[in-house]
């Protein structure tokens, strides 16, 4: 199975997407967008920027878990990872976004 983006709308009418690896695991989750076109622009931004190492921000949470943000060149957060138990797992998550983020498959569930 190939990596893909899943575009959904929430109960409050906003839109968001997730990037799923080929094994269907969610590797990046977007913010909420007011309209569908903005969410699609967010996907395009991930596709365009996922290979750039300097756009990843590795973070440590207050509860001792690890995560990362992928930022656009304008420093806005495009997507956030899940929480990982180790920094090494977080690095594997970043690598997975780099490998899968350029995929062009979008499942529109809106």
C-alpha positions in Angstrom: 0.0 0.0 0.0 1.2 3.5 -0.8 1.4 6.6 1.4 -1.6 8.9 1.2 -3.2 12.0 2.5 -6.6 11.7 4.1 -8.6 14.9 3.9 -11.5 15.2 6.4 -13.9 17.7 7.8 -14.7 17.8 11.5 -18.0 18.2 13.3 -17.5 21.9 13.5 -17.2 22.3 9.8 -13.4 22.8 9.6 -11.0 20.7 7.5 -7.8 18.9 8.3 -5.6 16.2 6.8 -3.3 13.5 8.0 -0.4 11.9 6.1 -0.4 8.1 6.4 2.6 5.9 5.6 2.2 2.9 3.4 1.4 0.8 6.6 -1.5 3.2 7.3 0.1 4.6 10.4 -0.5 8.4 10.8 2.8 10.2 10.6 1.7 13.8 10.4 -1.5 15.7 11.4 -2.4 19.2 10.2 -4.0 22.0 12.1 -7.7 22.8 11.5 -8.5 24.9 8.4 -11.6 27.1 7.9 -12.0 26.0 4.3 -11.1 23.0 2.1 -8.9 25.0 -0.3 -6.7 26.0 2.7 -6.3 22.4 3.8 -5.4 21.4 0.2 -2.8 24.2 0.2 -1.5 22.7 3.5 -1.0 19.3 1.7 0.8 21.0 -1.2 3.1 22.7 1.4 4.0 19.4 2.9 4.6 17.9 -0.5 6.9 20.8 -1.4 8.7 21.1 1.9 9.0 17.6 3.4 12.5 17.0 2.1 14.1 20.1 3.8 15.8 19.1 7.0 15.8 22.6 8.4 12.0 22.8 8.4 11.7 20.1 11.0 11.5 21.1 14.6 12.2 18.3 17.1 10.4 18.9 20.4 10.2 17.3 23.8 6.9 17.4 25.6 6.4 18.1 29.3 5.4 14.5 29.9 8.8 13.2 28.6 7.6 12.2 25.1 9.0 13.3 21.8 7.4 14.8 18.7 8.2 17.1 15.8 6.6 19.9 13.8 7.1 20.4 10.1 7.1 24.1 9.3 6.7 26.0 6.1 9.5 28.4 5.0 7.4 31.2 6.6 7.8 29.4 9.9 4.1 28.4 10.2 3.5 24.9 11.4 2.1 22.7 8.6 1.8 19.5 10.6 2.6 17.8 13.9 3.7 14.2 14.5 2.3 11.8 17.0 4.0 11.4 20.4 7.0 9.0 20.5 8.5 7.3 23.5 12.1 7.9 22.4 14.0 10.5 20.4 15.2 7.8 18.1 11.6 6.9 17.2 10.9 10.6 16.6 13.8 10.7 14.1 12.3 7.6 12.3 9.0 9.6 12.1 10.8 12.5 10.5 12.4 10.2 8.1 9.1 8.7 7.2 7.6 12.1 6.5 10.6 12.9 4.3 10.1 9.6 2.4 6.3 9.7 2.1 5.4 13.4 2.2 5.8 14.0 -1.6 3.1 11.4 -2.4 0.3 12.7 -4.6 -2.5 10.4 -3.4 -5.3 12.3 -1.6 -8.4 10.6 -0.3 -11.0 13.2 0.0 -13.4 12.2 2.7 -15.2 15.5 3.0 
